[in-house]
Amino acid sequence: MGILDFLFGNKTKIIKDFASRGAVIIDVRTKEEFSGGAIPGSKNIPLQQISKRVSEIKKWNKPVILCCASGMRSGSATGVLKSKGIEAVNGGGWISLSKKMITP
């Protein structure tokens, strides 16, 4: 186990576990950023709307993987959702997340 795995856990393993349980991918970038490219099937809920849509997200009754451009905004959104009792993980940047989702 490398030092990053020790500090942050094996994020790829966690993401694959979430995905195997039907996780919903939420992209917290702006609508404009999202329209420029996104993970197929992901939902766009900009960071500024996350708090207002917690009850909607809870109704999905699924784990949530969050992403953005670099992982900063999705990190903030992950904290908000976890504090509301939603099983969530920060998937980081959407491009790297999409690669983690398809890598065996």
Backbone as JSON Lines, residues from 0, in Angstrom:
{"i":0,"aa":"M","n":[0.85,-1.18,0.0],"ca":[0.0,0.0,0.0],"c":[0.89,1.23,0.0]}
{"i":1,"aa":"G","n":[0.68,2.11,-0.96],"ca":[1.47,3.32,-1.04],"c":[1.01,4.36,-0.04]}
{"i":2,"aa":"I","n":[1.8,5.4,0.13],"ca":[1.47,6.45,1.09],"c":[0.16,7.15,0.73]}
{"i":3,"aa":"L","n":[-0.11,7.34,-0.56],"ca":[-1.37,7.99,-0.94],"c":[-2.56,7.09,-0.63]}
{"i":4,"aa":"D","n":[-2.42,5.77,-0.84],"ca":[-3.49,4.85,-0.47],"c":[-3.73,4.91,1.03]}
{"i":5,"aa":"F","n":[-2.64,4.99,1.79],"ca":[-2.75,5.05,3.25],"c":[-3.51,6.31,3.67]}
{"i":6,"aa":"L","n":[-3.15,7.45,3.06],"ca":[-3.76,8.71,3.45],"c":[-5.19,8.87,2.93]}
{"i":7,"aa":"F","n":[-5.43,8.46,1.71],"ca":[-6.71,8.75,1.07],"c":[-7.54,7.51,0.75]}
{"i":8,"aa":"G","n":[-7.01,6.33,1.01],"ca":[-7.73,5.12,0.65],"c":[-7.59,4.89,-0.85]}
{"i":9,"aa":"N","n":[-7.96,3.71,-1.29],"ca":[-7.87,3.41,-2.71],"c":[-9.14,3.9,-3.39]}
{"i":10,"aa":"K","n":[-9.09,5.13,-3.88],"ca":[-10.27,5.78,-4.44],"c":[-10.84,5.0,-5.63]}
{"i":11,"aa":"T","n":[-9.98,4.45,-6.48],"ca":[-10.47,3.7,-7.63],"c":[-11.3,2.5,-7.16]}
{"i":12,"aa":"K","n":[-10.83,1.82,-6.14],"ca":[-11.56,0.67,-5.6],"c":[-12.92,1.11,-5.04]}
{"i":13,"aa":"I","n":[-12.94,2.21,-4.32],"ca":[-14.18,2.73,-3.76],"c":[-15.14,3.12,-4.88]}
{"i":14,"aa":"I","n":[-14.63,3.79,-5.89],"ca":[-15.47,4.22,-7.02],"c":[-16.06,3.0,-7.73]}
{"i":15,"aa":"K","n":[-15.25,1.98,-7.95],"ca":[-15.76,0.77,-8.61],"c":[-16.82,0.08,-7.75]}
{"i":16,"aa":"D","n":[-16.63,0.09,-6.42],"ca":[-17.63,-0.48,-5.52],"c":[-18.93,0.31,-5.63]}
{"i":17,"aa":"F","n":[-18.84,1.63,-5.58],"ca":[-20.03,2.47,-5.72],"c":[-20.73,2.18,-7.05]}
{"i":18,"aa":"A","n":[-19.95,2.14,-8.13],"ca":[-20.52,1.9,-9.47],"c":[-21.22,0.54,-9.53]}
{"i":19,"aa":"S","n":[-20.64,-0.46,-8.9],"ca":[-21.25,-1.8,-8.92],"c":[-22.58,-1.83,-8.18]}
{"i":20,"aa":"R","n":[-22.79,-0.83,-7.33],"ca":[-24.05,-0.74,-6.58],"c":[-25.01,0.28,-7.18]}
{"i":21,"aa":"G","n":[-24.76,0.64,-8.44],"ca":[-25.68,1.52,-9.16],"c":[-25.57,2.99,-8.81]}
{"i":22,"aa":"A","n":[-24.38,3.43,-8.44],"ca":[-24.18,4.83,-8.05],"c":[-24.61,5.79,-9.16]}
{"i":23,"aa":"V","n":[-25.08,6.95,-8.72],"ca":[-25.4,8.03,-9.62],"c":[-24.18,8.96,-9.67]}
{"i":24,"aa":"I","n":[-23.77,9.34,-10.87],"ca":[-22.66,10.28,-11.02],"c":[-23.25,11.68,-11.15]}
{"i":25,"aa":"I","n":[-22.82,12.55,-10.25],"ca":[-23.25,13.94,-10.3],"c":[-22.04,14.8,-10.66]}
{"i":26,"aa":"D","n":[-22.18,15.55,-11.73],"ca":[-21.14,16.48,-12.19],"c":[-21.54,17.86,-11.67]}
{"i":27,"aa":"V","n":[-20.72,18.45,-10.82],"ca":[-21.07,19.72,-10.18],"c":[-20.54,20.95,-10.92]}
{"i":28,"aa":"R","n":[-20.07,20.77,-12.14],"ca":[-19.63,21.92,-12.93],"c":[-20.83,22.74,-13.38]}
{"i":29,"aa":"T","n":[-20.57,23.9,-13.94],"ca":[-21.65,24.74,-14.47],"c":[-22.3,24.04,-15.67]}
{"i":30,"aa":"K","n":[-23.5,24.48,-16.01],"ca":[-24.2,23.91,-17.17],"c":[-23.36,24.08,-18.44]}
{"i":31,"aa":"E","n":[-22.68,25.23,-18.56],"ca":[-21.85,25.5,-19.74],"c":[-20.69,24.51,-19.82]}
{"i":32,"aa":"E","n":[-20.02,24.29,-18.69],"ca":[-18.92,23.32,-18.66],"c":[-19.42,21.92,-19.0]}
{"i":33,"aa":"F","n":[-20.53,21.55,-18.39],"ca":[-21.11,20.22,-18.58],"c":[-21.47,19.99,-20.05]}
{"i":34,"aa":"S","n":[-22.03,21.0,-20.7],"ca":[-22.43,20.86,-22.1],"c":[-21.23,20.7,-23.02]}
{"i":35,"aa":"G","n":[-20.04,21.09,-22.56],"ca":[-18.82,20.94,-23.35],"c":[-18.22,19.54,-23.31]}
{"i":36,"aa":"G","n":[-18.78,18.66,-22.5],"ca":[-18.3,17.29,-22.39],"c":[-18.55,16.77,-20.99]}
{"i":37,"aa":"A","n":[-19.0,15.52,-20.9],"ca":[-19.32,14.93,-19.59],"c":[-19.35,13.42,-19.71]}
{"i":38,"aa":"I","n":[-19.41,12.76,-18.57],"ca":[-19.54,11.3,-18.54],"c":[-20.96,10.95,-18.96]}
{"i":39,"aa":"P","n":[-21.11,10.07,-19.95],"ca":[-22.44,9.68,-20.38],"c":[-23.28,9.16,-19.21]}
{"i":40,"aa":"G","n":[-24.51,9.66,-19.1],"ca":[-25.41,9.23,-18.05],"c":[-25.28,10.01,-16.75]}
{"i":41,"aa":"S","n":[-24.27,10.88,-16.66],"ca":[-24.11,11.66,-15.42],"c":[-25.17,12.76,-15.36]}
{"i":42,"aa":"K","n":[-25.45,13.2,-14.15],"ca":[-26.42,14.27,-13.95],"c":[-25.66,15.55,-13.62]}
{"i":43,"aa":"N","n":[-26.12,16.66,-14.14],"ca":[-25.48,17.94,-13.88],"c":[-26.26,18.69,-12.81]}
{"i":44,"aa":"I","n":[-25.65,18.8,-11.63],"ca":[-26.19,19.63,-10.56],"c":[-25.04,20.54,-10.12]}
{"i":45,"aa":"P","n":[-25.02,21.79,-10.6],"ca":[-23.93,22.69,-10.23],"c":[-23.77,22.8,-8.72]}
{"i":46,"aa":"L","n":[-22.54,22.98,-8.28],"ca":[-22.22,23.02,-6.85],"c":[-23.16,23.94,-6.07]}
{"i":47,"aa":"Q","n":[-23.48,25.09,-6.64],"ca":[-24.32,26.06,-5.93],"c":[-25.72,25.52,-5.66]}
{"i":48,"aa":"Q","n":[-26.14,24.46,-6.36],"ca":[-27.49,23.9,-6.19],"c":[-27.52,22.64,-5.31]}
{"i":49,"aa":"I","n":[-26.36,22.1,-4.98],"ca":[-26.3,20.83,-4.25],"c":[-27.1,20.88,-2.96]}
{"i":50,"aa":"S","n":[-26.88,21.89,-2.13],"ca":[-27.57,21.98,-0.84],"c":[-29.08,22.02,-1.0]}
{"i":51,"aa":"K","n":[-29.55,22.71,-2.03],"ca":[-30.98,22.86,-2.27],"c":[-31.62,21.58,-2.78]}
{"i":52,"aa":"R","n":[-30.8,20.65,-3.3],"ca":[-31.36,19.45,-3.93],"c":[-31.06,18.16,-3.15]}
{"i":53,"aa":"V","n":[-30.66,18.32,-1.89],"ca":[-30.34,17.16,-1.06],"c":[-31.53,16.2,-0.96]}
{"i":54,"aa":"S","n":[-32.74,16.71,-0.75],"ca":[-33.9,15.82,-0.6],"c":[-34.15,15.03,-1.88]}
{"i":55,"aa":"E","n":[-33.96,15.65,-3.03],"ca":[-34.09,14.96,-4.32],"c":[-33.05,13.84,-4.43]}
{"i":56,"aa":"I","n":[-31.81,14.15,-4.07],"ca":[-30.72,13.17,-4.16],"c":[-30.97,12.01,-3.2]}
{"i":57,"aa":"K","n":[-31.47,12.31,-2.0],"ca":[-31.77,11.25,-1.03],"c":[-32.82,10.28,-1.57]}
{"i":58,"aa":"K","n":[-33.78,10.79,-2.31],"ca":[-34.87,9.95,-2.87],"c":[-34.34,8.91,-3.84]}
{"i":59,"aa":"W","n":[-33.19,9.16,-4.46],"ca":[-32.62,8.18,-5.39],"c":[-32.23,6.91,-4.66]}
{"i":60,"aa":"N","n":[-31.91,7.04,-3.35],"ca":[-31.53,5.9,-2.52],"c":[-30.39,5.09,-3.14]}
{"i":61,"aa":"K","n":[-29.4,5.81,-3.64],"ca":[-28.22,5.19,-4.27],"c":[-26.98,5.94,-3.81]}
{"i":62,"aa":"P","n":[-25.83,5.26,-3.83],"ca":[-24.6,5.99,-3.56],"c":[-24.35,7.0,-4.67]}
{"i":63,"aa":"V","n":[-23.55,8.02,-4.36],"ca":[-23.31,9.1,-5.31],"c":[-21.8,9.29,-5.5]}
{"i":64,"aa":"I","n":[-21.41,9.41,-6.76],"ca":[-20.03,9.74,-7.12],"c":[-20.07,11.15,-7.69]}
{"i":65,"aa":"L","n":[-19.29,12.05,-7.11],"ca":[-19.28,13.43,-7.58],"c":[-18.03,13.73,-8.38]}
{"i":66,"aa":"C","n":[-18.16,14.58,-9.39],"ca":[-17.01,14.99,-10.18],"c":[-17.18,16.43,-10.62]}
{"i":67,"aa":"C","n":[-16.09,17.0,-11.1],"ca":[-16.08,18.37,-11.63],"c":[-14.92,18.45,-12.62]}
{"i":68,"aa":"A","n":[-14.26,19.58,-12.69],"ca":[-13.13,19.7,-13.61],"c":[-11.85,19.15,-12.99]}
{"i":69,"aa":"S","n":[-11.62,19.46,-11.71],"ca":[-10.36,19.06,-11.08],"c":[-10.51,18.24,-9.8]}
{"i":70,"aa":"G","n":[-11.67,18.27,-9.2],"ca":[-11.89,17.58,-7.93],"c":[-12.12,18.51,-6.76]}
{"i":71,"aa":"M","n":[-11.92,19.79,-6.96],"ca":[-12.11,20.75,-5.86],"c":[-13.6,20.96,-5.55]}
{"i":72,"aa":"R","n":[-14.38,21.31,-6.55],"ca":[-15.81,21.54,-6.32],"c":[-16.51,20.25,-5.92]}
{"i":73,"aa":"S","n":[-16.13,19.13,-6.54],"ca":[-16.76,17.86,-6.17],"c":[-16.39,17.46,-4.75]}
{"i":74,"aa":"G","n":[-15.21,17.88,-4.29],"ca":[-14.82,17.64,-2.9],"c":[-15.74,18.38,-1.94]}
{"i":75,"aa":"S","n":[-16.04,19.63,-2.27],"ca":[-16.96,20.42,-1.45],"c":[-18.35,19.8,-1.45]}
{"i":76,"aa":"A","n":[-18.83,19.4,-2.62],"ca":[-20.15,18.8,-2.73],"c":[-20.22,17.47,-1.97]}
{"i":77,"aa":"T","n":[-19.14,16.69,-2.01],"ca":[-19.1,15.43,-1.29],"c":[-19.27,15.68,0.21]}
{"i":78,"aa":"G","n":[-18.59,16.69,0.73],"ca":[-18.71,17.03,2.14],"c":[-20.14,17.4,2.52]}
{"i":79,"aa":"V","n":[-20.8,18.17,1.67],"ca":[-22.19,18.58,1.92],"c":[-23.08,17.35,1.97]}
{"i":80,"aa":"L","n":[-22.98,16.47,0.97],"ca":[-23.85,15.3,0.91],"c":[-23.58,14.33,2.06]}
{"i":81,"aa":"K","n":[-22.32,14.1,2.38],"ca":[-22.0,13.22,3.5],"c":[-22.57,13.77,4.81]}
{"i":82,"aa":"S","n":[-22.51,15.07,4.98],"ca":[-23.04,15.68,6.21],"c":[-24.56,15.53,6.31]}
{"i":83,"aa":"K","n":[-25.2,15.25,5.18],"ca":[-26.65,15.05,5.15],"c":[-27.03,13.57,5.13]}
{"i":84,"aa":"G","n":[-26.03,12.71,5.34],"ca":[-26.29,11.28,5.44],"c":[-26.33,10.54,4.12]}
{"i":85,"aa":"I","n":[-25.84,11.14,3.07],"ca":[-25.82,10.5,1.76],"c":[-24.46,9.85,1.56]}
{"i":86,"aa":"E","n":[-24.46,8.61,1.1],"ca":[-23.21,7.89,0.82],"c":[-22.61,8.5,-0.45]}
{"i":87,"aa":"A","n":[-21.5,9.2,-0.29],"ca":[-20.92,9.94,-1.41],"c":[-19.4,9.81,-1.41]}
{"i":88,"aa":"V","n":[-18.83,9.87,-2.62],"ca":[-17.38,9.87,-2.77],"c":[-17.0,10.9,-3.83]}
{"i":89,"aa":"N","n":[-15.87,11.56,-3.6],"ca":[-15.36,12.52,-4.56],"c":[-14.61,11.76,-5.65]}
{"i":90,"aa":"G","n":[-15.15,11.75,-6.85],"ca":[-14.51,11.07,-7.96],"c":[-13.43,11.9,-8.64]}
{"i":91,"aa":"G","n":[-13.3,13.17,-8.25],"ca":[-12.28,14.04,-8.83],"c":[-12.71,14.63,-10.16]}
{"i":92,"aa":"G","n":[-11.74,14.86,-11.01],"ca":[-12.02,15.42,-12.34],"c":[-12.79,14.42,-13.2]}
{"i":93,"aa":"W","n":[-13.71,14.93,-14.0],"ca":[-14.58,14.04,-14.77],"c":[-13.82,13.21,-15.8]}
{"i":94,"aa":"I","n":[-12.77,13.75,-16.37],"ca":[-12.02,12.98,-17.38],"c":[-11.31,11.8,-16.73]}
{"i":95,"aa":"S","n":[-10.64,12.04,-15.6],"ca":[-9.96,10.93,-14.93],"c":[-10.97,9.95,-14.35]}
{"i":96,"aa":"L","n":[-12.1,10.44,-13.88],"ca":[-13.15,9.55,-13.36],"c":[-13.67,8.63,-14.47]}
{"i":97,"aa":"S","n":[-13.87,9.17,-15.65],"ca":[-14.39,8.34,-16.74],"c":[-13.43,7.22,-17.06]}
{"i":98,"aa":"K","n":[-12.12,7.48,-16.93],"ca":[-11.12,6.42,-17.16],"c":[-11.17,5.36,-16.06]}
{"i":99,"aa":"K","n":[-11.39,5.79,-14.82],"ca":[-11.49,4.84,-13.7],"c":[-12.73,3.95,-13.87]}
{"i":100,"aa":"M","n":[-13.77,4.5,-14.42],"ca":[-15.03,3.76,-14.57],"c":[-14.91,2.64,-15.6]}
{"i":101,"aa":"I","n":[-14.04,2.81,-16.61],"ca":[-13.95,1.79,-17.67],"c":[-12.74,0.89,-17.53]}
{"i":102,"aa":"T","n":[-11.8,1.24,-16.66],"ca":[-10.6,0.43,-16.48],"c":[-10.94,-0.81,-15.66]}
{"i":103,"aa":"P","n":[-10.51,-2.0,-16.12],"ca":[-10.85,-3.22,-15.36],"c":[-10.22,-3.23,-13.97]}
